Amino acid sequence: MSRSGGAALAAAVLVLLTAACGSRVPESEFAERSAVPEGARPGGAAPSGEARGEPVRVGVIASETSPVGDAFSGPQDGARAYFEALNARGGVNGRPVEVVTCDDGGSGLGNSDCVRELVLKEKVFALVATTSLNYAGAPQVSDAGVPDIGGQPIGAAYETYPHLYGIYGSRAPRTGGEAGWDGDLYGGTEVYRYFKREHGARTAAVVSYNQAASASYARSVTSGLEAEGYDVVTAQVDFSLPNFDAVAADLRARDVDLVFDAVDTGGNAKLCKALDEAGVELTAKVTNVQNWNSDVAEDYADAERCRNSLWVTGSSRNYEDDGDPAVRAFRDGMDRYADTDTRSQWQLEGWAAAMWFADAAKSCGAELTRGCVEDFMTRAEPYDAGGLLLPVRFEQLPQPPKTRPTCVSAARWQDDANDGAGGWVSQGEMTENCFTVPQLPYRP
């Protein structure tokens, strides 16, 4: 694929990722969060020896070799590491979890092939941490009644089909017809509210390509910012030859507080460099959960000031918060069982997805059935993966909510963190960054 084609795809993926809205609930829902026992790990009992019973087979589909590179491998890495750690301490009620993976190559055809391979040939009990650029096989998974737990909602599948449970929850009907409510999905304005309330931001810029998916997402962000009372500056650059220098000069003249974007990682790095060269001082350059990783110093090597104004927001606890026992368990497991030195928020969410499946399976005792697992997934009590996730639940509301109480996990990159190695520093406790915000429609 050409450079511009790859960037187009990356921009489209960015739209899908950042438009996805989780089932996030306010701080009051956290009262039931269980403490982590001494010597135990979240999602499992205290170490009890390696699992030796009949294996429980689960499948993981990831677009590892997609046209956007290996960006989609994080959730799979996290899920596999969790299951390795789980098996070492007894598995699911004494049964080891056997993981079968499939790389769909980022194509719809490849995804359908992976679904057939895992569901029909390998006969997996469930799918976990699905991360597919084009989840074309979702109807087959749903028709087969295979639970798909903790997948990344890159498209609209997790807001459309029964038996599919995205990592951020859902309140949509999910009957297999149109996505969401008559084709509309809804997202909140909590991120914009957060920066307005906590940092006094009033003027925001939205930078996009003159490409359909990028421009569509930029309009969505603009709508949300305007709903929160911001003065919004929009800037669109040519897809093939973007002039970020001109954008930076304009943003400096407009005295912008925040910058949001609908461009790919490479474009972001160039935009940041241009902002630095123009002397633009920002409250925050806001990026998305896909870029919440340890590669920032390398990706933004030429933009020190902008790099240190990078913020990320999401629905899960910062993977660098090793003062939290659930995060420590994740980091210990990744250090022991993962074969990559990169650490990312998507890895943590893949770990949480695997924990979610394990907790659901354990609730069934000796009678492990898909129906029992789905009963756990659809229970009224929210799930938080030992505090790694903002509480998540699944409902089927006939009408979309007009407003919702939501919370935000936020972190900022700082070069002086981690004894000068750099890292993401959490900004406030995610269970306290909570707001009741309007829900705005958008089309997937």
N, C-alpha and C positions, 0 to 999 in steps of 0.2 A: 504494500500500500504506500502511496505517496505521502510525503510529509504533511501536505494539507489535508489529505484524506484521513490520516491518523489523527490529526488535530481535530478534525470535524467529529470523528468518533469520540475522541476524548471529551469534547465539549458536550456532546449528546449524553455521554455517561455522567458528566458533572451535573447536568440538568436533572437526570433521573435520581442521582444520589442525593442531591441537596433538596429536591422537592419532596422526597419521602418524609412522611411525618409519623413519628412514633406515638404509641399510646402512653403518654407520660402523665403522671398524676402528681398531686401536690404533696407537700411534706407530711401532711397528716396520714397519708397512706404508709408511711415508713415505720409506724409504731410497732408493726408486727415483725420487723426484721430480726431474725434470730442471731444471737451471738455465735461466734466461731469458737467451739470448744478448744481448750488447750490441747495441742498435739494433733488436732484434726485439720482437715482442709475443707473449704467451702465446697458443697456439692458431694461430699462423701464422708464416710465414717473414719474413725481413727485408723491408721495403718493396721492391716490384718493379714498381710501376706498376699502373694500373687494369686489372681483369679485362676481357677482350674476347671470350672464347669463348662457346660455347652455354650459356645460363643453366641453372642448377640451380634448379628451382622448389620452394620449401618453403612450407608453410602454418602460420599461427599463429592459433589460436582463443583468444579471451579474452572473459570476461563483462564487457565494458567498461561496459555500461549496465544492470547487474543491479540488483535492489532494494537492494543494499548499496553503491550508488554506484560510484565508479571504483576501488575497492580492488584489483580484479583486473587492472589495466592494467600493473602494474610489470614482470612477466616479459616481456610483449610489448615494452615500451619498451626493456628491456635487450637482448633478442634482436635487435630491428631495428637498434639502434645497433651491435651487434657485427657484423652482416652488412654494414652500411654501411662500417665500418672495414675489414672483411676485403676487400670488393670494391675499396677504394681501394689495397690493397696486393697485388692479384693474384688474389683470390677463391680458389676451390677448384681447384687445379691449372690455373689460368688461366681458369676458368669463373666468371662472377659468380653470386652467389646472388640469386635473385629472390624476394622475400617477398610472399605473398598473405595478407592478414589477413581475419578474419571475427569479428564481434561476435555472440555467440549470445544476448545479452540476459539471460543467467542462467537461461534455461529449458531443460528437456529437449528440447522441440520445436525451439527455436531452435538448440540444439546439434546435433541430428540434421540440421537444414537446413544448418548450416555444414559438417558432415562431408560431406554429399552434394555441396555446392558445391565444396569443395576437392578431395575425393578423386575424384569422378566427372566434374565439369565442368572444373575447373582442372587435374586430374590431377597434383597435387603429388607430388613424389618422397617427401617425408616431412613429418611435422608436428614442430614444435619449440616448446618452452616453453608447451604447452597449459595454460591456467588457466581452468577452467570450473566454475561453481557446480554444474552438473548435467551430468556427462559421459555423457549418454544415448547418444551416437553411438559410444561406445567399442567395442561389439561390431562395428559396421560397419567401423571402422578396422582392427580385428584381423582380421576376415574378409577384408578387401582386402589384407592383408599389408603395410600401410603402416607403416613405423617411426615411432613417436611418441616423441621423444627429449627428456628433461629436463622433462617436465610436472610441475606441482604436484599432489601427491596429496591433493586436497581431498576426494575420495570414495575408494571402494575399487577403482576401475578398474585402477590400476597394480599392484594386488595380485591381479588376477583374470585379465587377458587377455594372451595372447602378443602380441609385437610392440610392447608398450607398456613404456616405460622411464622411470620417474619419476626426478626429480632426486636423490632420496635412496637409490636402489637398492632391491633386494628380494631376499628369499630364499624367497618363497612359490612354490608349484608353478606358478601362473599358467597354468592349462589352459583357462580359459574357463568353468569351472563355478562353484563357490562361491568367494568371496573367501578368500584366505589358506589356512588349514588347516581344512577343513570349516566355513567361515564365521567362524572366529576369526582375528583379527589379533593381533600381539604387539608390545608396546612395552616399553622398558627404563626403569630408574629412575635413569639417569645424572644427570639434572638435580638430583634430590633428593640423590643421593650427593655431587654437586659442592658444594652449599651446606653440607652436613653436614661434609664433609672440609675444605673451604677456609675456611669462615666460622663453623664451630662451631654452626650452626643446629640447634635441637632442637624448637622448637614452630612449627607452621605452620597457617595458616588457609586455608580454601578457601571462596570466596564464589561463590554461584550464584543464578540466578533459579529460581522455582518453575515452570519450563518444562522439557519433557521432555529436549530435547537438552542444555540447560545442566546440568540435574541429572545426566544420564548422564555427562557429561564430569567433573563434580565428583566423582562416585563413583570414576571411574578415577584421578583425581589423588589422592584420599584413599587408595585402595588402594596406590598407589605410595609415597606418603609413609609409610604404616604399615609397608610392607615394608622401608623404610629406617630404621625405629625412631623416627619422629617422634611426638610428641604432636600430634594433629590436632584443630583446632577447625573445625567446619563452620558456615556461616552462609548462610541462604537468604532472599532478599528477594522481595517481590511483583513479579511481572513488569511490571505496569502502573504501580504506584506504589511503587517501591523505597525503603525507608527505610535509606539508607546511614549516616545519623547513628547509628542504634541499633547497626548492625554495628560502626562505628568505636568506639563506647563499650565494646562487649563485647570487642573485640580489645585495647583498651588495658588492660582489667581482666585479660585472660588473658596479658599479657606476651608477645605473639606476635613471633617473629623474622621469619618470611616470610609473604607473602600471595600466594596463587595465586587465579585467578578463572576463571569461565566466563561472563563477561558481555561485552557489546560495548564498543567504544571509548568511546562516550558514557557508558556506565555506569561504565567504568573511571575516566574523568575525574571523575565525581561521587563515586565511592568515594574517590579520592585527595584530593579537596577535603575530604570528611568526615573522613578520617584526619588531615589537617593540622589541621583545626579542633578535633579531639579531642586533639591533641598526641601522636599515636601515633608512636613512633620505631621504624623497621624496619631490619633488615639488608638486606632487599630486597623490593620489590614486583615480582613476576616476571610479565612479559608474553610474548607469542609473536612469532614471526618476521614475521607480517603487520604488526605495529606497530613494526617495526624500521625507522624512517624519520626523515626530517629535520623532520617536522611536530610533534614532541613539545612544543616550547616553546609552540606555538599551542594544541594539543589540551589541554595541562595547564597553561594559563596561570594558573589560580586555585589551584594546588597546588604551591608551590615546594618544600617539604620532600619531599613524596611524589615529585614529579617527579625530584628528585635521588637518589631511592632506586629508580628504575625500572631493572630489569635485563631483558635479553633473552638467550635461549639458542637455539642452532640448530646447523646442520651446515655452515655456510659462513663464510668469513672476513669479518670486519667491513668493510662498504663504506667506512668512514672510515679504514681502515688504509693511508693512502697512502704509508707507508714500504715497503710490499710492492709489487714491480714489477707483479704481476698486478692488484692493486687500482688502481695508478696508471693502467694501461692502460684499465681499466674506467672510471675517472673521466674520463680524457682523452676517451675515446670518447663518453661520455654528454654531456660539455660540448660536444663538436663536433656530435653527430648527434641528440641527443634534444631534444624540444621542450617539456620540462618542467623546472622548476628544482628540484622535489622529488627527493631521492635516497633510495633504499631498498634493503633487503636483497633484496627480491623482484626489483628491477631487476638486481642483481648475479647472482642465481641465473638470471635469464633470459639474461643475457650468457654465463654459464657453460654453459647448455643449448645455446646457439648454437655456442659453442666446441666442445662435445662433438660436435655433428653435424659441424662442419667438420673436426675431427680424424679422425672416423670416415670421412668422405668422402675426405679426403686419403690415408688409408691404402690406398684402392682404386686409386690411380694413375689411368691413363687408362680403366680398366674399372670405372666406377662402377655398382654394382648394389646393390639393397636387401639382398641376401644378404650381400654384402661388408660393408656398413655394420653389419648385425646381428652379423656375426662379431666386429667390433670391440667392439660393445656387450656381448657375452657372453663376452669373453675373461677369462682368469683374473686378469690384472693389474688392480688397482684403478685407477680414473680419478680425478684430482683437479683438472682444469681449471687446470693451472699453479699449483696451490696455493690456488685459490679455494674448493674443496670439500674437506671431509674425504673421504678415499678411498672411492670408491663401486664396487660391483660387483653383478652379478646372478647368483644361483644359483637352483636349484630343489630345495630340500630336501624330502624326503618327510615329515619331521617337524619341527616348530618347535624351535629351540634352547631349552634351559632357561636358559642364561646366554649372555652375549655380551660381548666386549670392545668398548667404545664410547668415543668422545671427544665433547667438548662445546666449542662456540664460545660464549663469553660476553662480554657488553659491558654497561656501565653508563652511563646518561645523566648528564652533568655540565654544569651551566650555565657553568662557567668554562673549558670546553674550547674549542678553536678561537679563542683570543684573546677569549674572552668571548661568542662567538656561540652556544655550546652544541653538544654533540654526544655521540655514543656512543664511549666509551673502552673498548678491549678489556681484558679481565681475564685475564691469562695467555695463553700461546700455546695455541691450540686443539689442536695436535698433542700437547700434554703434559697437557691436562685429560682424562685417560683412566682408565677404570674397567672392571672386569668386573662386570656387574650382572645380576640376574634379569630374565627376559622374562615379562611378565604378559599374559594374554589379555584382549582386549576385542572387542566386537561392533561392526562399522562401522554 
